[in-house]
Amino acid sequence: MSRRVDLAVVGVGYTGLPLLWQAHTAGLSTAGFDTDPAVVARLNAGRSHVPDVSDAAVRALRAAGFRASADPRILADADVVVICVPTGLDGDGGPDLGAVRAPAGTVAARLRPGMLVVLESTTRPGTTEELVRPVLEQRSGLVAGEDFHLGYSPERVDPGNPRFGIGNTPKIVSGCTPLCAKHCATFYGRFVDEVVVAKGTREAELAKLLENTYRYVNIALVNEFARYCAGIGVDVWDVIHCAGTKPFGFASFTPGPGVGGHCIPVDPVYLAERAAADGFTFGVLAAAQRANRLMPGYVADRARAMLAERGVPVRGARVLLLGVAYKPDVPDTRESPAAPLVRRLRDHGAVVSYHDPLVPAYAVDGVGVPRARDLPGALAAADLAVLLQDHRAYRPAMLARHARLLLDTRGKVAGERVRRL
């Protein structure tokens, strides 16, 4: 079923596929396991489903022997197995550790002596030692650090970032034992410029949570600044610009309609949940969560106020959302703040549509949001347009020219009919 390969990745998505490509460029043989048959078929046909990896790159992988499969037997003869599955929240809004437990069990059934297993999925501290290790050891009968090697290395993929990729982003690695860490560092050192060895797996797990919680908290701060500045008639975008000229002691963050993506709004939940179990409360994080969760409602209220100024009741008003992806120039809508905004506007009776050049279909709570294709025409027809995401395709002058009324949550557009967050 399988062939001997240097690296097999579990979860060939936004993290797994770039990892496979970077390993390939260093001469490693690769394979991929994914439970989504559509992803498998697309990859084996030489087509990419990830913006940062081109179709040509996938064809090069295939020419070198790469194969994707939904059959886990493809993992059996890999020297290294890296788990790159996305981790999210369960139905109650808590960490979904089943997203890690299931692939760990899949790997355990194919674990053999000498194999290196690395978890890259973002998770709460202790997951590698307390969840993954027992699953691997109990189901295989092998011992980590003796029969096989186990490590944690947090992914640092930034979709759409043209400057930093896997090869030139420092890679944190760790192991359940010093020998595990050494094997992990040696593996990544084959195709990453700089490897940073953490003291242990929990330090590495927490490093990722700190990175993203830092961003989350600072986004909350500027979101509150935006609400305060709007209330007193101050341009928050000019405030941020001026503060950003300081060459030390300040890092610029910008406000927006909310926090989206597969990491920033999710990772703090993993941190807070584990901290609570350990008897600790992150007060700053709790305040940041409250501040960020207010933003979609605040944007909806601003939209209602702008319509009211024009004498347009929100019930029945045509509202066009521009950009429902969670970040610029990517097609990913996971945890996008567009979703809670759509809910608020629908609750108020607005007729909501969207335009996004990268998202062909969008639904909230199972109800499709109509997609506008003719942007100038849609802008002219809408009572209000809301710029949620500043894709490159959205030229500020064009938006200002065609929109009857525009709420800009990204501070990009100027004009008489434009209001900024």
C-alpha positions in Angstrom: 0.0 0.0 0.0 2.8 2.4 0.9 6.4 3.0 0.2 9.3 4.1 2.4 9.3 7.9 2.7 11.2 10.4 4.8 8.1 12.3 5.8 4.3 11.6 5.9 2.0 14.4 7.0 -1.4 13.8 8.7 -3.7 16.6 7.6 -2.6 18.1 4.2 -4.1 21.6 4.6 -2.9 25.1 5.2 0.0 23.8 7.4 0.6 20.3 6.1 0.9 21.1 2.4 3.5 24.0 2.8 5.5 21.7 5.1 5.5 18.9 2.5 6.6 21.3 -0.2 9.4 22.7 2.0 10.6 19.2 2.8 10.5 18.3 -0.9 12.7 21.3 -1.8 15.4 19.8 0.5 15.2 16.4 -1.2 13.0 14.5 1.2 10.5 12.0 -0.1 7.0 12.7 1.1 3.4 11.3 1.4 0.2 12.8 2.8 -2.8 11.4 4.7 -6.1 13.2 4.8 -9.6 12.1 5.7 -11.1 14.4 3.0 -11.4 12.5 -0.2 -11.8 15.7 -2.2 -8.5 17.0 -0.9 -6.8 13.7 -1.7 -8.2 13.6 -5.3 -7.3 17.2 -5.9 -3.7 16.7 -4.8 -3.2 13.4 -6.7 -4.5 15.3 -9.8 -1.7 17.8 -9.3 -3.9 20.7 -8.1 -3.5 22.7 -4.9 -6.2 23.7 -2.5 -3.9 26.0 -0.5 -3.1 29.5 -1.8 0.5 29.5 -0.6 1.3 26.3 -2.7 0.9 26.5 -6.4 -0.5 23.8 -8.7 3.0 23.7 -10.3 4.4 22.9 -6.8 2.0 20.1 -6.3 2.8 18.7 -9.8 6.5 18.8 -8.8 5.7 16.9 -5.6 3.8 14.3 -7.6 6.7 13.9 -10.1 9.0 13.2 -7.2 6.8 10.4 -6.0 4.4 12.2 -3.5 1.0 10.6 -3.1 -1.9 11.6 -1.0 -4.3 9.0 0.4 -7.3 8.6 2.7 -6.0 5.2 3.7 -3.8 5.5 6.8 -1.7 2.6 5.7 0.3 5.2 3.8 1.8 6.2 7.2 3.3 2.8 8.0 6.6 3.1 6.2 7.4 6.8 7.0 10.5 7.7 9.0 8.8 10.8 10.3 5.1 11.5 10.8 3.9 15.0 11.5 0.4 15.7 12.6 -0.9 19.0 11.2 -4.6 18.7 11.8 -6.5 21.9 12.5 -7.7 22.3 16.1 -10.8 24.3 16.9 -13.6 24.6 19.3 -16.3 22.1 20.2 -20.1 22.7 20.3 -19.8 24.3 23.7 -17.0 26.7 22.7 -14.3 24.8 24.5 -11.1 23.1 23.1 -11.8 20.2 20.7 -9.1 17.8 21.8 -10.8 15.1 19.8 -9.2 16.8 16.8 -5.8 15.6 18.1 -6.9 12.3 19.8 -8.2 10.8 16.6 -5.1 11.3 14.4 -2.9 10.2 17.3 -4.8 6.9 17.3 -4.4 6.6 13.5 -0.7 7.0 13.9 -0.5 4.6 16.8 -1.8 1.8 14.7 1.1 2.3 12.3 3.8 3.2 14.8 7.0 1.3 14.5 10.4 1.3 16.3 12.6 4.3 15.3 9.8 6.5 14.0 9.7 10.2 14.9 6.2 11.5 15.5 5.7 15.3 15.8 2.6 17.2 16.7 2.3 20.6 15.1 -1.3 21.4 15.8 -2.0 24.3 18.2 -3.2 23.0 21.5 -3.2 23.5 25.3 -0.1 22.8 27.3 0.3 19.2 28.3 -1.4 17.7 25.2 1.7 16.0 23.8 2.6 14.3 27.1 -0.8 13.8 28.6 -2.9 12.9 25.5 -0.7 12.0 22.5 1.9 10.0 24.3 -0.5 7.7 26.1 -2.4 7.0 23.0 0.7 6.2 21.0 2.2 4.0 23.8 -0.9 2.2 24.9 -2.0 1.3 21.4 1.4 0.3 20.0 3.1 -1.2 23.0 6.1 1.0 22.3 7.7 3.5 24.7 8.4 7.2 23.7 12.1 8.0 24.1 13.1 4.4 23.9 11.4 2.7 21.0 10.2 5.8 19.1 10.6 9.5 19.3 7.9 12.1 20.1 8.0 15.8 19.9 6.0 19.0 19.6 6.8 21.8 17.1 4.1 24.5 16.8 3.2 25.5 13.3 3.9 29.1 12.4 2.3 29.3 9.0 0.9 32.7 8.0 -1.3 32.2 5.0 -0.8 34.9 2.3 2.5 36.1 3.8 4.9 36.6 0.8 8.0 37.3 3.1 8.0 34.5 5.6 7.4 30.8 5.0 8.4 27.6 6.6 12.0 27.7 5.5 12.9 31.2 6.8 10.7 31.3 9.9 12.5 30.1 13.1 11.2 26.7 14.1 10.5 25.8 17.7 11.0 22.1 18.5 10.8 20.0 21.6 10.7 16.4 22.7 9.4 14.2 25.5 13.0 13.3 26.2 16.3 15.0 25.3 16.9 12.3 22.7 13.4 13.0 21.2 14.2 16.7 21.0 17.5 16.0 19.3 15.8 13.8 16.6 13.1 16.5 16.2 15.7 19.3 15.8 17.7 17.2 13.3 14.7 16.5 11.2 13.6 20.2 10.9 17.1 21.3 10.5 17.2 19.6 7.1 14.9 22.2 5.6 14.5 25.1 8.1 17.1 27.9 8.4 16.9 28.2 12.2 15.8 25.7 14.8 15.0 26.7 18.4 15.0 23.9 21.0 12.5 24.5 23.9 13.2 23.0 27.3 10.2 20.7 26.9 6.9 20.1 25.1 4.9 22.2 27.4 7.2 25.2 26.9 6.8 24.8 23.1 3.0 24.4 23.4 2.8 27.5 25.5 5.1 29.5 23.2 2.5 29.2 20.4 -0.3 30.2 22.7 1.7 33.2 24.0 2.4 34.4 20.4 -1.2 34.4 19.4 -2.6 35.6 22.7 -0.2 38.6 22.5 -1.8 39.5 19.2 -5.3 38.8 20.5 -4.9 41.1 23.5 -3.3 43.9 21.5 -6.1 43.7 18.9 -8.6 44.0 21.7 -6.8 47.2 22.9 -6.9 48.9 19.6 -10.6 47.8 19.1 -11.4 49.5 22.4 -9.4 52.5 21.3 -11.4 52.6 18.0 -14.7 52.6 19.9 -13.5 55.3 22.3 -12.1 57.5 19.6 -15.3 57.3 17.5 -17.3 58.4 20.6 -15.2 61.6 21.0 -14.7 62.4 17.3 -11.0 61.4 17.0 -9.5 59.6 14.0 -8.2 56.4 15.5 -6.3 55.6 12.3 -4.3 58.8 12.7 -3.7 58.0 16.4 -2.2 54.6 15.4 -0.1 56.1 12.6 1.4 58.7 14.9 2.1 56.2 17.7 3.7 53.8 15.1 6.4 56.3 14.3 8.0 55.6 17.7 11.1 53.4 16.8 11.0 51.5 20.1 8.6 50.2 22.7 5.5 50.1 20.4 4.2 47.6 17.9 1.3 48.7 15.7 -2.0 46.8 15.6 -5.1 47.9 13.8 -8.8 47.6 14.8 -11.4 45.7 12.8 -14.9 44.2 12.8 -13.7 41.3 15.0 -11.1 38.6 15.2 -11.1 35.7 12.8 -9.0 32.8 11.5 -8.0 29.4 12.7 -5.6 30.6 15.4 -6.1 34.1 16.9 -9.7 33.7 18.2 -9.2 30.0 19.1 -5.8 29.7 20.8 -6.7 32.0 23.8 -9.5 29.6 24.6 -7.1 26.7 24.8 -4.9 28.8 27.1 -7.7 30.0 29.3 -9.3 26.6 29.7 -6.1 24.9 30.8 -5.2 27.7 33.1 -8.6 27.5 34.8 -8.1 23.7 35.3 -4.8 24.6 36.9 -6.5 27.1 39.2 -5.3 30.3 37.4 -7.2 33.1 35.7 -5.8 35.3 32.9 -7.6 38.5 33.8 -6.2 40.4 30.8 -7.2 37.7 28.4 -10.7 37.6 29.8 -11.0 41.4 29.3 -9.6 41.0 25.7 -12.2 38.4 24.9 -15.0 40.6 26.0 -13.6 43.6 24.0 -13.2 41.6 20.8 -16.6 39.9 21.0 -18.2 43.3 21.1 -16.9 44.4 17.7 -19.4 42.7 15.3 -22.3 44.1 17.4 -20.6 47.5 17.4 -20.2 47.4 13.6 -23.9 46.5 13.3 -24.8 49.4 15.5 -22.6 51.8 13.4 -24.3 50.5 10.3 -27.8 51.1 11.7 -26.8 54.7 12.8 -25.4 55.5 9.3 -28.6 54.3 7.6 -30.7 56.3 10.1 -28.7 59.4 9.2 -29.9 58.9 5.6 -33.5 58.2 6.7 -33.2 54.5 5.7 -34.7 52.0 8.2 -32.5 49.0 8.8 -35.4 46.7 8.3 -35.4 46.0 4.5 -32.2 47.9 4.0 -29.8 46.4 1.4 -26.4 45.9 3.1 -23.4 44.6 1.1 -20.5 43.1 3.0 -17.1 43.4 1.2 -14.7 40.6 2.1 -16.0 37.7 4.2 -12.6 35.9 4.5 -10.8 36.3 7.8 -7.7 38.0 6.4 -6.7 39.9 3.2 -6.1 37.9 0.0 -6.9 34.4 1.3 -10.1 32.4 0.7 -10.4 31.1 4.3 -13.5 32.1 6.2 -12.9 30.2 9.4 -14.1 32.2 12.5 -14.6 35.2 10.2 -16.2 38.2 12.0 -18.5 38.4 9.0 -20.6 35.6 10.4 -21.7 37.3 13.7 -22.2 40.5 11.8 -24.5 38.7 9.3 -26.5 37.4 12.3 -26.9 40.8 13.8 -27.9 42.5 10.5 -30.4 39.7 9.8 -31.9 40.0 13.3 -32.4 43.7 12.5 -34.2 42.8 9.3 -31.5 43.9 6.8 -31.2 42.2 3.5 -27.6 41.1 3.5 -25.4 40.1 0.5 -21.7 39.9 0.1 -18.9 40.3 -2.4 -15.5 38.5 -2.0 -13.4 37.7 -5.1 -11.9 34.7 -3.2 -15.0 33.1 -1.6 -17.4 31.7 -4.2 -20.1 30.8 -1.7 -20.8 31.8 1.9 -23.5 30.7 4.4 -24.2 31.6 8.0 -26.1 29.1 10.2 -26.8 27.0 7.2 -28.5 29.9 5.3 -26.7 31.1 2.2 -25.7 34.7 1.8 -26.3 35.9 -1.8 -23.1 36.7 -3.6 -22.7 39.9 -5.7 -20.5 39.5 -8.8 -20.7 42.9 -10.3 -18.9 45.0 -7.7 -19.6 48.5 -9.0 -23.3 47.6 -9.6 -23.7 46.0 -6.2 -22.1 49.1 -4.5 -24.5 51.4 -6.4 -27.5 49.3 -5.5 -26.8 48.8 -1.8 -28.1 51.2 0.8 -24.9 50.6 2.7 -21.6 48.7 2.0 -19.4 47.6 4.8 -15.7 46.9 4.0 -14.8 44.0 6.3 -11.6 42.8 4.6 -9.1 44.9 2.6 -8.4 42.5 -0.3 -6.0 43.9 -2.9 -8.9 43.8 -5.4 -10.7 46.5 -3.4 -9.3 49.7 -4.8 -10.2 52.5 -2.3 -10.9 55.1 -5.1 -13.3 52.7 -6.8 -15.2 51.9 -3.6 -15.5 55.6 -2.7 -16.8 56.4 -6.2 -19.5 53.7 -6.5 -20.7 53.2 -2.9 -23.8 55.2 -2.0 -22.7 54.8 1.7 -19.7 53.0 3.0 -18.6 51.9 6.5 -14.8 51.2 6.3 -13.6 49.0 9.2 -10.1 48.9 7.8 -9.2 52.6 7.5 -8.4 52.4 3.8 -11.1 54.5 2.1 -11.7 58.3 2.2 -14.7 60.2 0.8 -17.8 62.2 1.6 -20.0 59.1 1.7 -17.4 57.1 3.8 -17.3 56.6 7.5 -14.4 54.8 9.2 -14.5 52.5 12.2 
